[in-house]
Amino acid sequence: MPIYEYRCEDCGTKFEKLVRREADVPGVECPSCGRKHLKQELSTFAAHSGSASKSADMPVCPSGRCSNPGMCGMNMN
């Protein structure tokens, strides 16, 4: 079952939706405004390894979408 990411083109809300069947995709509505004027966003994924690394001590982007916190404007000082 894929998880799709959407952005509501009416209110701008971004959300994820678990879709059980392809036929359910047209019925997805925005959780904020209830409208169906949605744009499917490019989904990203995270890969985790079983071993600890030095990067585990690095700051993490608050949105969880950046692999490099400096790129999203986080202050690294």
Secondary structure, DSSP 8 states (H G I E B T S, - for coil): --EEEEEETTT--EEEEE-SSGGGGGG---TTT----EEE---------SS--GGGGS---TTS--SSGGGGT----
